Amino acid sequence: MKIILLITGLLLSSLASAQDSLSRERTSFAALTPLNKIDKVNGIALGLGGVLDKNRTRKINGINLEPVPLGPFVWMFYDPAKNRKDKAELIVNGLTVSGCGYGSIVNHNGVAVSVYNYGNTMNGMIITGLGTYIDKGSGMMVSGFYNYGKELKGLNIAPVNHAEIFKGSQIGVYNKAQEMKGLQIGLVNVSRKMKGLQLGIWNKNGKRSLPVINF
């Protein structure tokens, strides 16, 4: 009987603690970024982007506006490879319009239009003036210079497309994938392991190198 009472007490204590934790989640319809005291925005966020407290994951559901006109300057000096983490600092579900881009670890679901984008995962449509660098994504990525990802699915359009693992279509001047399933269309197409079709002036995969068409 005492054991039953003890287990019941522990369960009730855990439930009360969880409810208290949920009640402390701070939400807002509108907020300024970088987020600090707000945990979740259900509406619109405006500012410089990102978060101040990087120990907690924040969320924006709706519209994220970052009118920062310093995108090209930040892009020239920022190395996304030095800022990789397993846990996202910010999750954005909806639309992001930025004069700069994601400079922290971000998971994005929806549409993003910016100068560049560096993120953890992105699902939807990404349009950048310079480039996109992500770990994992699915959907469409259109960039003025390059697209890079470790694991991508969908459609990539840029002068330079590079992926470790890719399923879908790459369209550009130079397309490269370590493992490719789908279609590459460009002047030069390179793939170490290929299941699909390559169309271009020069095409190279793990089996052969051919002009015009390769498979």
C-alpha positions as CSV (number, residue, x, y, z in Angstrom):
1,M,0.0,0.0,0.0
2,K,2.8,2.4,0.9
3,I,4.5,1.6,-2.5
4,I,1.3,2.5,-4.3
5,L,0.9,5.7,-2.4
6,L,4.6,6.6,-3.2
7,I,4.3,5.9,-6.9
8,T,1.0,7.9,-7.0
9,G,2.7,10.8,-5.2
10,L,5.6,10.8,-7.7
11,L,3.3,10.8,-10.7
12,L,1.2,13.7,-9.3
13,S,4.4,15.6,-8.6
14,S,5.7,15.1,-12.1
15,L,2.4,16.1,-13.6
16,A,2.3,19.3,-11.6
17,S,5.8,20.1,-12.6
18,A,5.1,19.6,-16.3
19,Q,1.9,21.8,-16.0
20,D,3.9,24.5,-14.2
21,S,6.6,24.4,-17.0
22,L,4.0,24.7,-19.7
23,S,2.4,27.7,-17.8
24,R,5.7,29.5,-17.9
25,E,6.0,29.4,-21.7
26,R,5.8,33.0,-22.8
27,T,3.9,33.7,-26.0
28,S,3.1,36.8,-27.9
29,F,1.3,37.9,-31.0
30,A,4.1,40.4,-31.9
31,A,7.7,40.6,-30.7
32,L,11.0,42.2,-31.5
33,T,14.0,40.1,-32.5
34,P,16.4,38.8,-31.4
35,L,14.0,37.0,-29.0
36,N,14.9,37.1,-25.4
37,K,12.0,36.9,-23.0
38,I,9.5,35.6,-25.5
39,D,9.4,31.8,-26.1
40,K,6.9,31.7,-28.9
41,V,5.5,34.2,-31.4
42,N,2.1,33.5,-33.0
43,G,1.8,36.4,-35.4
44,I,4.7,38.7,-36.5
45,A,8.3,39.1,-35.4
46,L,10.3,42.2,-36.5
47,G,13.9,43.1,-35.9
48,L,17.5,41.8,-36.4
49,G,16.5,38.2,-36.2
50,G,17.7,35.3,-34.1
51,V,17.7,34.8,-30.3
52,L,19.7,36.1,-27.4
53,D,19.5,33.2,-25.0
54,K,20.9,30.3,-27.1
55,N,20.3,27.7,-24.5
56,R,16.6,27.5,-25.3
57,T,14.8,26.9,-28.6
58,R,12.4,29.6,-29.5
59,K,9.6,29.5,-32.1
60,I,8.0,31.9,-34.6
61,N,4.7,30.9,-36.2
62,G,3.7,33.5,-38.8
63,I,5.8,36.3,-40.4
64,N,9.4,36.9,-39.6
65,L,10.7,40.3,-40.9
66,E,14.4,41.2,-40.7
67,P,15.0,44.5,-42.6
68,V,18.8,44.4,-42.1
69,P,20.6,45.9,-45.2
70,L,23.9,44.3,-44.4
71,G,23.5,41.0,-46.1
72,P,26.4,41.1,-48.6
73,F,28.9,42.3,-45.9
74,V,28.0,39.7,-43.4
75,W,28.0,37.0,-46.1
76,M,31.6,37.8,-47.1
77,F,33.0,37.3,-43.5
78,Y,30.7,34.7,-42.1
79,D,31.7,31.0,-42.1
80,P,28.6,28.8,-41.6
81,A,30.8,25.7,-41.1
82,K,32.0,27.1,-37.7
83,N,28.4,27.6,-36.4
84,R,27.0,24.1,-36.7
85,K,25.0,22.6,-33.8
86,D,22.7,19.6,-33.3
87,K,20.0,21.6,-31.7
88,A,18.1,24.5,-33.3
89,E,18.1,27.9,-31.6
90,L,15.1,29.1,-33.5
91,I,12.2,27.4,-35.4
92,V,10.3,29.4,-37.9
93,N,7.0,28.2,-39.4
94,G,5.8,30.6,-42.1
95,L,7.3,33.5,-44.1
96,T,10.7,35.1,-43.6
97,V,11.8,38.2,-45.5
98,S,15.3,39.3,-44.6
99,G,17.8,41.8,-45.9
100,C,20.5,39.6,-44.4
101,G,19.8,36.0,-43.6
102,Y,20.0,33.3,-41.0
103,G,23.2,33.6,-39.1
104,S,22.4,31.1,-36.4
105,I,21.1,27.6,-36.2
106,V,17.5,27.7,-37.6
107,N,14.9,25.2,-38.6
108,H,12.6,26.8,-41.2
109,N,9.3,25.5,-42.6
110,G,7.6,27.6,-45.2
111,V,9.0,30.4,-47.5
112,A,12.1,32.4,-47.0
113,V,13.4,35.3,-49.1
114,S,16.7,36.8,-48.2
115,V,20.3,37.7,-49.3
116,Y,21.6,34.3,-47.9
117,N,20.4,31.5,-45.7
118,Y,22.4,29.3,-43.4
119,G,20.3,26.8,-41.4
120,N,20.0,23.4,-39.8
121,T,16.9,22.2,-41.7
122,M,14.7,23.9,-44.2
123,N,11.5,22.6,-45.8
124,G,9.5,24.6,-48.4
125,M,10.8,27.3,-50.7
126,I,14.1,29.2,-50.2
127,I,15.0,32.1,-52.4
128,T,18.4,33.9,-51.8
129,G,20.3,36.5,-53.8
130,L,23.7,34.9,-52.9
131,G,23.6,31.4,-51.5
132,T,22.0,28.8,-49.2
133,Y,24.0,26.5,-46.9
134,I,22.0,23.9,-44.9
135,D,22.4,20.5,-43.4
136,K,19.1,19.0,-44.4
137,G,16.2,20.2,-46.6
138,S,13.4,19.4,-48.9
139,G,11.5,21.5,-51.4
140,M,12.8,24.2,-53.8
141,M,16.0,26.3,-53.3
142,V,16.8,29.1,-55.8
143,S,20.0,31.1,-55.3
144,G,21.9,33.7,-57.3
145,F,25.3,32.0,-56.6
146,Y,25.2,28.6,-54.9
147,N,23.2,26.0,-53.1
148,Y,24.9,23.6,-50.7
149,G,23.5,20.9,-48.4
150,K,24.4,17.6,-46.8
151,E,21.1,15.9,-47.5
152,L,18.6,17.5,-49.9
153,K,15.4,16.5,-51.7
154,G,13.5,18.4,-54.3
155,L,14.7,21.1,-56.8
156,N,17.9,23.2,-56.7
157,I,18.4,26.0,-59.1
158,A,21.7,28.1,-59.0
159,P,24.9,28.6,-61.0
160,V,26.6,26.2,-58.5
161,N,24.7,23.3,-56.8
162,H,26.5,21.0,-54.4
163,A,25.1,18.3,-52.2
164,E,26.4,15.3,-50.4
165,I,23.2,13.3,-50.8
166,F,20.6,14.5,-53.3
167,K,17.2,13.2,-54.5
168,G,15.5,15.3,-57.2
169,S,16.8,17.8,-59.8
170,Q,19.8,20.1,-59.9
171,I,19.8,22.8,-62.6
172,G,22.7,25.1,-63.0
173,V,26.1,25.7,-64.6
174,Y,27.9,23.3,-62.4
175,N,26.1,20.5,-60.5
176,K,27.8,18.1,-58.1
177,A,26.5,15.4,-55.8
178,Q,28.3,12.6,-54.0
179,E,25.2,10.4,-54.1
180,M,22.6,11.4,-56.7
181,K,19.1,10.1,-57.5
182,G,17.3,12.1,-60.2
183,L,18.3,14.6,-62.8
184,Q,21.3,16.9,-63.3
185,I,21.1,19.6,-66.0
186,G,24.0,22.0,-66.5
187,L,27.2,22.7,-68.4
188,V,29.1,20.3,-66.1
189,N,27.5,17.6,-64.1
190,V,29.5,15.5,-61.6
191,S,28.3,12.6,-59.4
192,R,30.3,9.9,-57.6
193,K,27.3,7.6,-57.3
194,M,24.5,8.1,-59.8
195,K,21.0,6.7,-60.3
196,G,19.3,8.9,-62.9
197,L,20.2,11.1,-65.8
198,Q,22.8,13.8,-66.6
199,L,22.3,16.4,-69.4
200,G,25.1,18.8,-70.2
201,I,28.3,19.5,-72.1
202,W,30.3,17.2,-69.9
203,N,28.8,14.6,-67.5
204,K,30.7,12.4,-65.1
205,N,29.6,9.8,-62.7
206,G,31.0,6.7,-61.0
207,K,30.6,4.6,-64.1
208,R,31.6,6.8,-67.1
209,S,32.2,10.2,-68.5
210,L,30.2,11.4,-71.5
211,P,29.2,14.5,-73.3
212,V,25.6,15.6,-73.8
213,I,24.0,12.7,-71.9
214,N,25.0,10.3,-69.3
215,F,23.2,7.8,-67.0
